[in-house]
Amino acid sequence: MYAALNTLARERDADGPLVTGPGHGTPANHANLWLEGTHEEYDPAHVRTGAGLRT
C-alpha cells in the first residue's frame, strides 16, 4: 500500500501526511522510509548504514 500511494503522490506532485495506526503498520512504514532514504532527510541518526539501521 505504501509503495502504491508513494508512486501516486510522486506522479501527481502531491503532498500529504501518512497516518498509520499502532501495530505492524508503523514499523513497516519506518522500514520503507529508511530503505528509500527519506528517514535520513528528517533525522540524520537514521542514515542508510548499519548504525542507522540499528537506530
N, CA, C and O atoms as a Tripos MOL2 file, in Angstrom:
@<TRIPOS>MOLECULE
protein
  220   219    55     0     0
PROTEIN
NO_CHARGES

@<TRIPOS>ATOM
      1 N           0.8220   -1.1770    0.0000 N.3       1 MET1
      2 CA          0.0000    0.0000    0.0000 C.3       1 MET1
      3 C           0.8750    1.2530    0.0000 C.2       1 MET1
      4 O           0.6180    2.2000   -0.7430 O.2       1 MET1
      5 N           1.9140    1.2470    0.8460 N.am      2 TYR2
      6 CA          2.7920    2.4180    0.9140 C.3       2 TYR2
      7 C           3.4140    2.7100   -0.4430 C.2       2 TYR2
      8 O           3.4180    3.8560   -0.8910 O.2       2 TYR2
      9 N           3.9340    1.6920   -1.0940 N.am      3 ALA3
     10 CA          4.5920    1.8910   -2.3860 C.3       3 ALA3
     11 C           3.6230    2.4430   -3.4230 C.2       3 ALA3
     12 O           3.9900    3.3240   -4.2000 O.2       3 ALA3
     13 N           2.4070    1.9430   -3.4470 N.am      4 ALA4
     14 CA          1.4100    2.4120   -4.4090 C.3       4 ALA4
     15 C           1.0350    3.8690   -4.1460 C.2       4 ALA4
     16 O           0.9500    4.6620   -5.0830 O.2       4 ALA4
     17 N           0.8110    4.2260   -2.8890 N.am      5 LEU5
     18 CA          0.4690    5.6060   -2.5630 C.3       5 LEU5
     19 C           1.6420    6.5460   -2.8120 C.2       5 LEU5
     20 O           1.4530    7.6730   -3.2690 O.2       5 LEU5
     21 N           2.8370    6.0890   -2.5160 N.am      6 ASN6
     22 CA          4.0220    6.9020   -2.7510 C.3       6 ASN6
     23 C           4.2030    7.1720   -4.2410 C.2       6 ASN6
     24 O           4.5200    8.2940   -4.6360 O.2       6 ASN6
     25 N           4.0030    6.1580   -5.0610 N.am      7 THR7
     26 CA          4.1080    6.3260   -6.5090 C.3       7 THR7
     27 C           3.0670    7.3130   -7.0110 C.2       7 THR7
     28 O           3.3800    8.1880   -7.8190 O.2       7 THR7
     29 N           1.8460    7.1820   -6.5450 N.am      8 LEU8
     30 CA          0.7740    8.0890   -6.9490 C.3       8 LEU8
     31 C           1.0870    9.5300   -6.5240 C.2       8 LEU8
     32 O           0.8780   10.4620   -7.3010 O.2       8 LEU8
     33 N           1.5730    9.7120   -5.3270 N.am      9 ALA9
     34 CA          1.9030   11.0540   -4.8450 C.3       9 ALA9
     35 C           3.0230   11.6750   -5.6660 C.2       9 ALA9
     36 O           2.9820   12.8690   -5.9620 O.2       9 ALA9
     37 N           4.0140   10.8870   -6.0330 N.am     10 ARG10
     38 CA          5.1180   11.4120   -6.8390 C.3      10 ARG10
     39 C           4.6670   11.7460   -8.2510 C.2      10 ARG10
     40 O           5.0830   12.7610   -8.8100 O.2      10 ARG10
     41 N           3.8250   10.9090   -8.8310 N.am     11 GLU11
     42 CA          3.3300   11.1720  -10.1860 C.3      11 GLU11
     43 C           2.5150   12.4580  -10.2550 C.2      11 GLU11
     44 O           2.5520   13.1650  -11.2620 O.2      11 GLU11
     45 N           1.7850   12.7610   -9.1940 N.am     12 ARG12
     46 CA          0.9040   13.9360   -9.1750 C.3      12 ARG12
     47 C           1.4920   15.1060   -8.4010 C.2      12 ARG12
     48 O           0.8200   16.1150   -8.1900 O.2      12 ARG12
     49 N           2.7460   14.9740   -7.9760 N.am     13 ASP13
     50 CA          3.4230   16.0030   -7.2000 C.3      13 ASP13
     51 C           2.5620   16.4420   -6.0140 C.2      13 ASP13
     52 O           2.3910   17.6350   -5.7630 O.2      13 ASP13
     53 N           2.0300   15.4710   -5.2980 N.am     14 ALA14
     54 CA          1.1300   15.7300   -4.1720 C.3      14 ALA14
     55 C           1.8640   15.5560   -2.8480 C.2      14 ALA14
     56 O           2.7750   14.7370   -2.7280 O.2      14 ALA14
     57 N           1.4590   16.3270   -1.8790 N.am     15 ASP15
     58 CA          1.9730   16.2070   -0.5160 C.3      15 ASP15
     59 C           0.8170   15.8750    0.4040 C.2      15 ASP15
     60 O          -0.3200   16.2840    0.1670 O.2      15 ASP15
     61 N           1.1120   15.1400    1.4390 N.am     16 GLY16
     62 CA          0.0830   14.8230    2.4220 C.3      16 GLY16
     63 C           0.6640   13.9910    3.5360 C.2      16 GLY16
     64 O           1.7200   13.3810    3.3710 O.2      16 GLY16
     65 N           0.0050   13.9580    4.6460 N.am     17 PRO17
     66 CA          0.5100   13.1800    5.7760 C.3      17 PRO17
     67 C           0.2500   11.6860    5.5830 C.2      17 PRO17
     68 O          -0.7020   11.2840    4.9160 O.2      17 PRO17
     69 N           1.1010   10.8980    6.1700 N.am     18 LEU18
     70 CA          0.9100    9.4510    6.1970 C.3      18 LEU18
     71 C           0.4930    9.0950    7.6120 C.2      18 LEU18
     72 O           1.2750    9.2530    8.5490 O.2      18 LEU18
     73 N          -0.7080    8.6270    7.7700 N.am     19 VAL19
     74 CA         -1.2390    8.3070    9.0880 C.3      19 VAL19
     75 C          -1.3760    6.7920    9.1990 C.2      19 VAL19
     76 O          -2.0490    6.1590    8.3860 O.2      19 VAL19
     77 N          -0.7350    6.2220   10.2080 N.am     20 THR20
     78 CA         -0.8400    4.7810   10.4360 C.3      20 THR20
     79 C          -1.2100    4.5380   11.8940 C.2      20 THR20
     80 O          -1.0070    5.3910   12.7580 O.2      20 THR20
     81 N          -1.7380    3.3930   12.1340 N.am     21 GLY21
     82 CA         -2.1270    3.0420   13.4930 C.3      21 GLY21
     83 C          -1.0510    2.2300   14.1870 C.2      21 GLY21
     84 O           0.0090    1.9740   13.6160 O.2      21 GLY21
     85 N          -1.3230    1.8270   15.4120 N.am     22 PRO22
     86 CA         -0.3610    1.0230   16.1420 C.3      22 PRO22
     87 C          -0.3090   -0.3980   15.5660 C.2      22 PRO22
     88 O          -1.1580   -0.7970   14.7690 O.2      22 PRO22
     89 N           0.6690   -1.1130   15.9750 N.am     23 GLY23
     90 CA          0.7880   -2.4910   15.4970 C.3      23 GLY23
     91 C           1.8540   -2.6010   14.4180 C.2      23 GLY23
     92 O           2.9100   -1.9780   14.5210 O.2      23 GLY23
     93 N           1.5810   -3.3910   13.3840 N.am     24 HIS24
     94 CA          2.5760   -3.6710   12.3530 C.3      24 HIS24
     95 C           2.7090   -2.5550   11.3280 C.2      24 HIS24
     96 O           3.7250   -2.4910   10.6360 O.2      24 HIS24
     97 N           1.7290   -1.6820   11.2040 N.am     25 GLY25
     98 CA          1.7470   -0.6420   10.1740 C.3      25 GLY25
     99 C           2.8860    0.3440   10.3290 C.2      25 GLY25
    100 O           3.5890    0.6380    9.3620 O.2      25 GLY25
    101 N           3.0760    0.8520   11.5170 N.am     26 THR26
    102 CA          4.1020    1.8650   11.7250 C.3      26 THR26
    103 C           5.5120    1.3220   11.5070 C.2      26 THR26
    104 O           6.2850    1.9700   10.8010 O.2      26 THR26
    105 N           5.8950    0.1730   12.0690 N.am     27 PRO27
    106 CA          7.2380   -0.3400   11.7920 C.3      27 PRO27
    107 C           7.4720   -0.6270   10.3050 C.2      27 PRO27
    108 O           8.5800   -0.4380    9.8040 O.2      27 PRO27
    109 N           6.4510   -1.0730    9.6140 N.am     28 ALA28
    110 CA          6.5960   -1.3280    8.1820 C.3      28 ALA28
    111 C           6.8480   -0.0280    7.4340 C.2      28 ALA28
    112 O           7.6800    0.0080    6.5270 O.2      28 ALA28
    113 N           6.1460    1.0340    7.7940 N.am     29 ASN29
    114 CA          6.3620    2.3230    7.1430 C.3      29 ASN29
    115 C           7.7390    2.8830    7.4680 C.2      29 ASN29
    116 O           8.3950    3.4600    6.6000 O.2      29 ASN29
    117 N           8.1820    2.7200    8.7060 N.am     30 HIS30
    118 CA          9.5300    3.1780    9.0630 C.3      30 HIS30
    119 C          10.5780    2.4270    8.2460 C.2      30 HIS30
    120 O          11.5610    3.0250    7.8080 O.2      30 HIS30
    121 N          10.3850    1.1460    8.0380 N.am     31 ALA31
    122 CA         11.3270    0.3700    7.2360 C.3      31 ALA31
    123 C          11.3750    0.8900    5.8020 C.2      31 ALA31
    124 O          12.4570    1.0330    5.2310 O.2      31 ALA31
    125 N          10.2160    1.1720    5.2180 N.am     32 ASN32
    126 CA         10.1780    1.7130    3.8570 C.3      32 ASN32
    127 C          10.8470    3.0830    3.7840 C.2      32 ASN32
    128 O          11.6000    3.3540    2.8480 O.2      32 ASN32
    129 N          10.5820    3.9400    4.7530 N.am     33 LEU33
    130 CA         11.1880    5.2710    4.7660 C.3      33 LEU33
    131 C          12.7060    5.1840    4.8960 C.2      33 LEU33
    132 O          13.4320    5.9640    4.2790 O.2      33 LEU33
    133 N          13.1800    4.2400    5.6960 N.am     34 TRP34
    134 CA         14.6230    4.0740    5.8450 C.3      34 TRP34
    135 C          15.2380    3.5480    4.5480 C.2      34 TRP34
    136 O          16.2860    4.0270    4.1160 O.2      34 TRP34
    137 N          14.5840    2.5620    3.9270 N.am     35 LEU35
    138 CA         15.1220    1.9730    2.6970 C.3      35 LEU35
    139 C          15.2140    2.9850    1.5630 C.2      35 LEU35
    140 O          16.1700    2.9510    0.7890 O.2      35 LEU35
    141 N          14.2440    3.8830    1.4490 N.am     36 GLU36
    142 CA         14.2720    4.8540    0.3590 C.3      36 GLU36
    143 C          15.0800    6.1000    0.7000 C.2      36 GLU36
    144 O          15.2840    6.9470   -0.1690 O.2      36 GLU36
    145 N          15.5470    6.2370    1.9470 N.am     37 GLY37
    146 CA         16.3990    7.3470    2.3360 C.3      37 GLY37
    147 C          15.6630    8.5600    2.8910 C.2      37 GLY37
    148 O          16.2970    9.5490    3.2580 O.2      37 GLY37
    149 N          14.3430    8.5010    2.9570 N.am     38 THR38
    150 CA         13.5740    9.6370    3.4510 C.3      38 THR38
    151 C          13.8130    9.8800    4.9320 C.2      38 THR38
    152 O          13.8610   11.0280    5.3740 O.2      38 THR38
    153 N          13.9610    8.8170    5.6970 N.am     39 HIS39
    154 CA         14.1720    8.9510    7.1460 C.3      39 HIS39
    155 C          15.3750    9.8400    7.4390 C.2      39 HIS39
    156 O          15.3370   10.6990    8.3210 O.2      39 HIS39
    157 N          16.4360    9.6160    6.6830 N.am     40 GLU40
    158 CA         17.6810   10.3330    6.9330 C.3      40 GLU40
    159 C          17.5580   11.8330    6.6120 C.2      40 GLU40
    160 O          18.2950   12.6400    7.1800 O.2      40 GLU40
    161 N          16.6460   12.2150    5.7180 N.am     41 GLU41
    162 CA         16.4310   13.6320    5.4160 C.3      41 GLU41
    163 C          15.9080   14.3860    6.6410 C.2      41 GLU41
    164 O          16.2350   15.5560    6.8430 O.2      41 GLU41
    165 N          15.1060   13.7200    7.4440 N.am     42 TYR42
    166 CA         14.4850   14.3630    8.5930 C.3      42 TYR42
    167 C          15.1900   14.0720    9.9100 C.2      42 TYR42
    168 O          15.0480   14.8300   10.8690 O.2      42 TYR42
    169 N          15.9420   12.9900    9.9650 N.am     43 ASP43
    170 CA         16.6640   12.6360   11.1860 C.3      43 ASP43
    171 C          18.0060   12.0160   10.7950 C.2      43 ASP43
    172 O          18.0530   10.8490   10.4070 O.2      43 ASP43
    173 N          19.0960   12.7800   10.8920 N.am     44 PRO44
    174 CA         20.4070   12.2960   10.4710 C.3      44 PRO44
    175 C          20.8730   11.0290   11.1830 C.2      44 PRO44
    176 O          21.7900   10.3600   10.7070 O.2      44 PRO44
    177 N          20.2610   10.6910   12.3060 N.am     45 ALA45
    178 CA         20.6430    9.4610   13.0120 C.3      45 ALA45
    179 C          20.2220    8.2180   12.2310 C.2      45 ALA45
    180 O          20.7280    7.1260   12.4910 O.2      45 ALA45
    181 N          19.3100    8.3700   11.2850 N.am     46 HIS46
    182 CA         18.7960    7.2290   10.5210 C.3      46 HIS46
    183 C          19.4450    7.1190    9.1410 C.2      46 HIS46
    184 O          18.7610    6.8600    8.1510 O.2      46 HIS46
    185 N          20.7450    7.3150    9.0750 N.am     47 VAL47
    186 CA         21.4600    7.1830    7.8030 C.3      47 VAL47
    187 C          21.3690    5.7470    7.3120 C.2      47 VAL47
    188 O          21.1200    4.8330    8.0980 O.2      47 VAL47
    189 N          21.5660    5.5490    6.0320 N.am     48 ARG48
    190 CA         21.4400    4.2100    5.4500 C.3      48 ARG48
    191 C          22.7530    3.4350    5.5930 C.2      48 ARG48
    192 O          23.4050    3.0770    4.6120 O.2      48 ARG48
    193 N          23.1050    3.1970    6.8390 N.am     49 THR49
    194 CA         24.2680    2.3980    7.1970 C.3      49 THR49
    195 C          23.8420    1.4250    8.2820 C.2      49 THR49
    196 O          22.6950    1.4460    8.7280 O.2      49 THR49
    197 N          24.7490    0.5870    8.6980 N.am     50 GLY50
    198 CA         24.4370   -0.3380    9.7830 C.3      50 GLY50
    199 C          24.0630    0.3960   11.0650 C.2      50 GLY50
    200 O          23.1550   -0.0140   11.7880 O.2      50 GLY50
    201 N          24.7860    1.5050   11.3400 N.am     51 ALA51
    202 CA         24.4760    2.2820   12.5490 C.3      51 ALA51
    203 C          23.0780    2.9030   12.4530 C.2      51 ALA51
    204 O          22.3360    2.9080   13.4360 O.2      51 ALA51
    205 N          22.7170    3.4210   11.2860 N.am     52 GLY52
    206 CA         21.3940    3.9970   11.1020 C.3      52 GLY52
    207 C          20.3060    2.9560   11.2010 C.2      52 GLY52
    208 O          19.2160    3.2330   11.7010 O.2      52 GLY52
    209 N          20.5940    1.7640   10.7290 N.am     53 LEU53
    210 CA         19.6150    0.6670   10.8250 C.3      53 LEU53
    211 C          19.3850    0.2960   12.2920 C.2      53 LEU53
    212 O          18.2480    0.0560   12.6970 O.2      53 LEU53
    213 N          20.4350    0.2490   13.0720 N.am     54 ARG54
    214 CA         20.2920   -0.0820   14.4850 C.3      54 ARG54
    215 C          19.5020    1.0010   15.2240 C.2      54 ARG54
    216 O          18.7920    0.7000   16.1840 O.2      54 ARG54
    217 N          19.6190    2.2420   14.7890 N.am     55 THR55
    218 CA         18.8780    3.3400   15.4240 C.3      55 THR55
    219 C          17.4020    3.1310   15.2130 C.2      55 THR55
    220 O          16.5930    3.9410   15.6670 O.2      55 THR55
@<TRIPOS>BOND
     1     1     2 1
     2     2     3 1
     3     3     4 2
     4     3     5 am
     5     5     6 1
     6     6     7 1
     7     7     8 2
     8     7     9 am
     9     9    10 1
    10    10    11 1
    11    11    12 2
    12    11    13 am
    13    13    14 1
    14    14    15 1
    15    15    16 2
    16    15    17 am
    17    17    18 1
    18    18    19 1
    19    19    20 2
    20    19    21 am
    21    21    22 1
    22    22    23 1
    23    23    24 2
    24    23    25 am
    25    25    26 1
    26    26    27 1
    27    27    28 2
    28    27    29 am
    29    29    30 1
    30    30    31 1
    31    31    32 2
    32    31    33 am
    33    33    34 1
    34    34    35 1
    35    35    36 2
    36    35    37 am
    37    37    38 1
    38    38    39 1
    39    39    40 2
    40    39    41 am
    41    41    42 1
    42    42    43 1
    43    43    44 2
    44    43    45 am
    45    45    46 1
    46    46    47 1
    47    47    48 2
    48    47    49 am
    49    49    50 1
    50    50    51 1
    51    51    52 2
    52    51    53 am
    53    53    54 1
    54    54    55 1
    55    55    56 2
    56    55    57 am
    57    57    58 1
    58    58    59 1
    59    59    60 2
    60    59    61 am
    61    61    62 1
    62    62    63 1
    63    63    64 2
    64    63    65 am
    65    65    66 1
    66    66    67 1
    67    67    68 2
    68    67    69 am
    69    69    70 1
    70    70    71 1
    71    71    72 2
    72    71    73 am
    73    73    74 1
    74    74    75 1
    75    75    76 2
    76    75    77 am
    77    77    78 1
    78    78    79 1
    79    79    80 2
    80    79    81 am
    81    81    82 1
    82    82    83 1
    83    83    84 2
    84    83    85 am
    85    85    86 1
    86    86    87 1
    87    87    88 2
    88    87    89 am
    89    89    90 1
    90    90    91 1
    91    91    92 2
    92    91    93 am
    93    93    94 1
    94    94    95 1
    95    95    96 2
    96    95    97 am
    97    97    98 1
    98    98    99 1
    99    99   100 2
   100    99   101 am
   101   101   102 1
   102   102   103 1
   103   103   104 2
   104   103   105 am
   105   105   106 1
   106   106   107 1
   107   107   108 2
   108   107   109 am
   109   109   110 1
   110   110   111 1
   111   111   112 2
   112   111   113 am
   113   113   114 1
   114   114   115 1
   115   115   116 2
   116   115   117 am
   117   117   118 1
   118   118   119 1
   119   119   120 2
   120   119   121 am
   121   121   122 1
   122   122   123 1
   123   123   124 2
   124   123   125 am
   125   125   126 1
   126   126   127 1
   127   127   128 2
   128   127   129 am
   129   129   130 1
   130   130   131 1
   131   131   132 2
   132   131   133 am
   133   133   134 1
   134   134   135 1
   135   135   136 2
   136   135   137 am
   137   137   138 1
   138   138   139 1
   139   139   140 2
   140   139   141 am
   141   141   142 1
   142   142   143 1
   143   143   144 2
   144   143   145 am
   145   145   146 1
   146   146   147 1
   147   147   148 2
   148   147   149 am
   149   149   150 1
   150   150   151 1
   151   151   152 2
   152   151   153 am
   153   153   154 1
   154   154   155 1
   155   155   156 2
   156   155   157 am
   157   157   158 1
   158   158   159 1
   159   159   160 2
   160   159   161 am
   161   161   162 1
   162   162   163 1
   163   163   164 2
   164   163   165 am
   165   165   166 1
   166   166   167 1
   167   167   168 2
   168   167   169 am
   169   169   170 1
   170   170   171 1
   171   171   172 2
   172   171   173 am
   173   173   174 1
   174   174   175 1
   175   175   176 2
   176   175   177 am
   177   177   178 1
   178   178   179 1
   179   179   180 2
   180   179   181 am
   181   181   182 1
   182   182   183 1
   183   183   184 2
   184   183   185 am
   185   185   186 1
   186   186   187 1
   187   187   188 2
   188   187   189 am
   189   189   190 1
   190   190   191 1
   191   191   192 2
   192   191   193 am
   193   193   194 1
   194   194   195 1
   195   195   196 2
   196   195   197 am
   197   197   198 1
   198   198   199 1
   199   199   200 2
   200   199   201 am
   201   201   202 1
   202   202   203 1
   203   203   204 2
   204   203   205 am
   205   205   206 1
   206   206   207 1
   207   207   208 2
   208   207   209 am
   209   209   210 1
   210   210   211 1
   211   211   212 2
   212   211   213 am
   213   213   214 1
   214   214   215 1
   215   215   216 2
   216   215   217 am
   217   217   218 1
   218   218   219 1
   219   219   220 2
@<TRIPOS>SUBSTRUCTURE
     1 MET1         2 RESIDUE 1 A MET
     2 TYR2         6 RESIDUE 1 A TYR
     3 ALA3        10 RESIDUE 1 A ALA
     4 ALA4        14 RESIDUE 1 A ALA
     5 LEU5        18 RESIDUE 1 A LEU
     6 ASN6        22 RESIDUE 1 A ASN
     7 THR7        26 RESIDUE 1 A THR
     8 LEU8        30 RESIDUE 1 A LEU
     9 ALA9        34 RESIDUE 1 A ALA
    10 ARG10       38 RESIDUE 1 A ARG
    11 GLU11       42 RESIDUE 1 A GLU
    12 ARG12       46 RESIDUE 1 A ARG
    13 ASP13       50 RESIDUE 1 A ASP
    14 ALA14       54 RESIDUE 1 A ALA
    15 ASP15       58 RESIDUE 1 A ASP
    16 GLY16       62 RESIDUE 1 A GLY
    17 PRO17       66 RESIDUE 1 A PRO
    18 LEU18       70 RESIDUE 1 A LEU
    19 VAL19       74 RESIDUE 1 A VAL
    20 THR20       78 RESIDUE 1 A THR
    21 GLY21       82 RESIDUE 1 A GLY
    22 PRO22       86 RESIDUE 1 A PRO
    23 GLY23       90 RESIDUE 1 A GLY
    24 HIS24       94 RESIDUE 1 A HIS
    25 GLY25       98 RESIDUE 1 A GLY
    26 THR26      102 RESIDUE 1 A THR
    27 PRO27      106 RESIDUE 1 A PRO
    28 ALA28      110 RESIDUE 1 A ALA
    29 ASN29      114 RESIDUE 1 A ASN
    30 HIS30      118 RESIDUE 1 A HIS
    31 ALA31      122 RESIDUE 1 A ALA
    32 ASN32      126 RESIDUE 1 A ASN
    33 LEU33      130 RESIDUE 1 A LEU
    34 TRP34      134 RESIDUE 1 A TRP
    35 LEU35      138 RESIDUE 1 A LEU
    36 GLU36      142 RESIDUE 1 A GLU
    37 GLY37      146 RESIDUE 1 A GLY
    38 THR38      150 RESIDUE 1 A THR
    39 HIS39      154 RESIDUE 1 A HIS
    40 GLU40      158 RESIDUE 1 A GLU
    41 GLU41      162 RESIDUE 1 A GLU
    42 TYR42      166 RESIDUE 1 A TYR
    43 ASP43      170 RESIDUE 1 A ASP
    44 PRO44      174 RESIDUE 1 A PRO
    45 ALA45      178 RESIDUE 1 A ALA
    46 HIS46      182 RESIDUE 1 A HIS
    47 VAL47      186 RESIDUE 1 A VAL
    48 ARG48      190 RESIDUE 1 A ARG
    49 THR49      194 RESIDUE 1 A THR
    50 GLY50      198 RESIDUE 1 A GLY
    51 ALA51      202 RESIDUE 1 A ALA
    52 GLY52      206 RESIDUE 1 A GLY
    53 LEU53      210 RESIDUE 1 A LEU
    54 ARG54      214 RESIDUE 1 A ARG
    55 THR55      218 RESIDUE 1 A THR
